[in-house]
Amino acid sequence: MGRRKARDGLIIDLEPDGSDDHPSRLGFRRRLIDFKPPPPDDDILETPLVMAQRPRVILPQRTWLDRHFDGVLTFLRTDEEAKRQQAHRTIAELIAMAWPRALAGLRQKGWLTDLEHPVRSIRHAQHLIEPLEKMIAVPPQLATERRALEILLTMILKELSRKLSERKNGEFVFETKSRLHGLIGYKYERILKSINLPDERFDIIQEIINNYFQAIHYYHCSLLARDFPINEGTLFGLYCRAVFFTARVDRDGRLRSTPVRERLPRRDRILFLLARDKALRRRYGRDPSYAARIRALVRAFPDQK
């Protein structure tokens, strides 16, 4: 099947084999929304990030029994042990991404020995989406592992922000970037109400998704990088708007009247973010009406999917 990526979304050409009896012989082309757009060019480092200071996390030595548990004896592990090993592996992968010189030491300890390809490098914040998602998914009973991942991500994001500031000859702050993309997405969302032509609506919706995707991810980064907030508690509102709108959009660009519940983040994830939003917590403690609005927003997210 032929496929190419356009600036405003994915376009799939449904003429895979050219046979006369194929239903797509008419050359029908279906445009699909790209829900994971690439980062802006200005937010990408020219060379991969290499951390200078040593990581503040030390993984244990893996034994021959650990390796057997990874293979034929996997079924003997408890659920908590399996999740602990998965968290340890994520820690190892994150260290190898930002501290390439540590890879040899990790392999001597028995970590990442199964990786035949080079470990992925970091040139922009989106390279950290996967370890960030895994960190949030670590259960509360593995608080030590979650804390280790959070320490590493904070170190990396602070250094990434510093490097991007040097590249731009100006300050690069995740909180500011999240707010900027959130406001641009909201501006296009208001424009969308006056657009009726299907192609134009598709283009506007893709532009909204482009900006809301960056707003959501940069909000996560701002919390872990511990950026100093400019306006107390307003960034979470933009985050919620971006999340709810994204959950209303179908792959073909159609906009539902309400968000798809299964595509919304779980409530425990939202509470994880709120616990790290210092600006929101300060305002929450002294503004009862604002606290009531936040509680209502949190209740709008599903308890489980």
N, C-alpha and C positions, 0 to 999 in steps of 0.2 A: 504494500500500500504506500503510495507516494505521500510524503508529509513535509511540510515546511513551516517555519515559525515566522509570523509577521509581527510587526511592531505593536499592532493593536490586538493581538490575540493569536491563537493557534488556528491554522487553516489546514484541513485535511482534504486531500484530493482523493475521492472515492473511485479511482480507476486503477485497481491493482494489477490486473492482468490483460486488459484490453480485449477480452473475449466478447463476441457479439451477443451472447446470451446473458451477460452479467447485468444485473439491474442498475448498476452505476454507470453503464455505458454512456448515458446521456451527459455525463460530466458534472453531475451535481457536486457542489462543494459546500461543506458544512463548516461554519466558523465556530470555534470553541473559545471560551474564556480561559485565559492563562491565569490560574490562581496563585502561581508562584513566579511572578515576574522577576527579572534580574535587577540587581541594585543599580542606582544611578552611577554613571561612569566616575563622577567626582568622589564617590564614596569607596572607591577601590584602590588599594595600594598597588604601586607599580611592581613591587617585589614582595614575596611572602613575608609575613610577620615572623620574626625570630626573637624570642624573649631573651634578655640578657641575664636577669637575675634567676636564681635557681628556683624551681617549683617548691612550694612549702608543703607538699604532700609526698609521703613515702609509702609505696605499696609493699606489702609483705612478700617474702620469697614464696614462690609456688613450688609445691612438692610433687613427687611422682603420683601421689594419691589424688591431688587436685586435677592433674591431667587425666587420670582415669575417670574421675567424676565427670569431666567434660565429655568423655567418650561413652564407653559401654556402661558406665555406672551412673549415668545422668539420672536415671529413675530413682536412685537412692537418696538424692538430695531433697531436702525439704524446700518448700516454696520460698521461705526466707533466705535460705542458703543460696538458692539459685539466683535470687534477685540481688544478693550481696555480691556474688561473683560477676553478675552482669554490670553492677555499678562499678566494681573494681576495673573491669575491662574498659568501661567508658572513661574512667579516670586515666587509665594507661593510654588510650587513644588520644585524649585531650592533651596530655603531657607531650606525646610524640608529635602532635600537630604544632604546638607552640614552642617546644624545646627539642628540636630535631636531634641535638647531640645526646639527648637522654635515651634515644631509642635503643642503642646498644646495651645500656644498663638495664632497661626494661626487659629486653630479650634474655639477658643473663639470668634475670629473676624468673623467667618462664612466662613473661607476658608478650602478647602480640607475635608469638613465634609462628603462627599460622598465616600471617599476612605476607603474601608474596609480592604484592604491588607496593609502591611507595605510599607512605602515609600522606593523606591529604593535607595541604598547607592552608594557611589562613591569609586571605587577601582582603576580605570584607566581612562584615558582621554576619551575613547570611551563611557563611561557612560554619557558624556556631549554632545554627538552629537545631541540628540533630542532637548534639550533646546537651544543649539547653533543655530541649524537650525531655530527654532521658533524665536529666537532673530533677525536673519538676515531677516526673513520674515515680521517683524513688519513694517508697512508702515511709511513713513516719518512724517506724521501728528501726529504720536504717539511717538515723539522724547523722551519724558520723560520716557515712559515705556521702549523703546529700550535702553536708557542710563542706566536705573536701571538694566536691564538684563546684560548689558555689564560690569557694575561695579561688580556685583555678580560673573560673570564668570571670570573676571580678578582676583578677590580675591581668588577664588577657584583654578584656574590654577596655580597661584603663590605658593599657599600652597601645591598643589599636586606636583609641581616641587621640592619644598623644601623637602617634605617627600620622594620622590623617590631618591633624591640626598643622603639623609641619609641612605636609604636602600642599595644603591649601593656603599656607601662610596666614592662617587665622584659626580661631577656636572652633573645634568640631565637638559638639555636645550631643549625645544621643537624645536627651530630653528635648532639645531644640529641634532636632530633625524629626522626632516623632510628632511634635506639635505642628510643624510646618506641613508635613505630609497629611496629617489628620485634617487640617484646615483646608488644604487644597482639595482633598477628597470630598469634604463637606460642601465646598463651593460647587464642584461638579455635580454633587447629588442634588443641589437646588436647581441647577441648570437642567438636569434630567427631566424635571417635572414639565418643562415646556417643549420637550422633544417628542415627536410622534413617529418620525420615519424610522423603520426597524434598523437600518444600517447605522444611522446616526446614534440611535439609542445604544446599540451594541458598542460603538466606539466610546461613548461617554461612560458606559458601565465598565468597560475595560480600563479606562483612565481612572475611574474611582477605585477599582480593585488594585491597580498599580500603586496608588497612593496609600490606600488603607492597609495593604500588605506591609508596606514599609513602616507605616505608623504603628502597627501592632508589634512588629518585631523590634523597632527602635524603643518602644515603651518597655519591653522586656529588658533590653540592653541597658536602658537608663536606670532601671531599678537595681540591676546587678552591678553596674558601674558606679552606683551611688552618686549620680549627678545631682548638683544643687538645683532644686526646683525653682522655676521663675514665678509661676502662679500656683498657689496652693490648691491642690486637689482637682484641677481642671483637666489634667491629662488623662485621668481614669475615665472621665466622661467621654472624651474623644475616642479612647480605646474601645469603650462599650459600643459607641455608634459604629465604629469600623467593624467590630465583630458581628453585630446584629445585621448590618447591611450585607456583609459578605455571606452570611448564612441564608440570605434571601435569594442569592443569585444562583441560577442553574448554569450548567456547563454551556448550554446553547445561548446564554445571555438573557434568558427570560427572568423577570423579576417577580418573585412571589410576594404576596401581601404580608406574610409573616415569616420569621426565620424558621429554618428547618432545625428542629430541636436537636437532632443527632449531630448536627454540625457545629453546635455551640460548645464552648469549653465547659468542662464540669465545674461545679461550684467549688470543690476543693482547690482547683487550680486558681480560681479567682481569689479565694482567701489567701492562697500562697502569695499572690501578687500584692494584695492589699497589705499584708503583713510587712512588706518591704517598701511600700509607698509612704515615706515619712511625711511628706507634705499633706497627703490625704488624711493620715492619722491625726496630725496636729489640728486640722480644721474639723475633723470628725468629733474630736473631744470637746470643742468649744462652740459648735454650731449645731443645735438640735435639729433644725430643719434640714440641714445638709446631711446629717447622720441618717435621718429618716429616708432621704432620697437614695443614699448609698445602700441601705438595707433593702430597699425595694428593688434596686438594680441587681443586687446579689441574689435575691429570691427568683429573679427572672432566668437565672442560669440553672440547668438541670442538675439535680443531685447525683444522678447517674445516667449513663447513656443506654 
